[in-house]
Amino acid sequence: MSKIFENFKGELFKLAARKKYLVLMIIGMLICAVPPLITSLISSLARTNVRISDVAMMNSTLLIDILLPIIIFMAVTDLFCSEFKNNNIKITLMRPISRFKVYLSKTLAVFCLVAINLCAFWVASSLLEFAFNASGALPNIAFSIAAFAVNLVPLFVLILMAALINQITNGSSLAMFLCIAVYAALQYASLFIGWANGIFFVQYMQWDRILIGTMLPFGALLSRVTLVLGYGITFFVGGLYLFNRKEF
């Protein structure tokens, strides 16, 4: 366990050393300011008192469906394909640590990066809600925390999918392209293929919509949760298998 933690810290440091992730976090926090600013502007022009609430929920689609997947694909590619290409992976594997622990620590490092970003977005959204409407902000905090927290589950499955794709190719540009292409194809497959509606885990990226305040029957809810977890197990086992078979 200690070796996983030590390697995890090293992988997380690699990501933290890249300024592009800080820039993307700042961009995400700025995105959080757009809905309340627009609402406030409309309220001023219309000379009406519109209560600004659920800022975090207003931003969840853009952040969780678009920005965070991009961060995930970039981070996973940096820790896998980029290291395959420049042979830095050999340095890691020369240490007394199994490939399973290396693979797990890399995926956990990306997950930690995503969790930090999600936390930063929640803080920015909550502060904006206080700033624009302090009296109505308190009742929404517990709900928004729970919503953002449960959304980490499908995001982790997306990390495992990206890690699997990175084992198929050694080129970082190709890996990034494949991650985006596969994600977009699965996300919008139901628009072109009727039977594809609801069978891909990316269609449940915002887990708060089905787990919090849902009116779905327990059986339907359980089937969706099992579907997402099943994808996660499959991606992890498949990615680890390919990683173990790679020759460096």
URTAMO-V133337 format. One line per field, one symbol per residue. burial: I if it has 24 or more other C-alpha atoms within 12 Angstrom, else O. Layout:
# URTAMO-V133337
burial->???
This chain:
# URTAMO-V133337
burial->OOOIOOIIOOIIOIIIOOOOIOOIIOOIIIIIIIIIOOIIOOOOOOOOOOOIIIIIIIIIIIIIIIIIIIIIIIIIIIIIIIIIOOOOIOOIIOOOOOIIIIIIIIIIIIIIIIIIIIIIIIIIIIIIIIOIIOOOIOOIIOIIIOIIIIIIIIIIIIIIIIIIIIIIIIOIOIIIOIIIOIIOOIIOOOOOOOOOOIIIIIIIIIIIIIIOOOOOOOOOOOOIIOIIIOIIOOIIOIIIOOIOOOOO
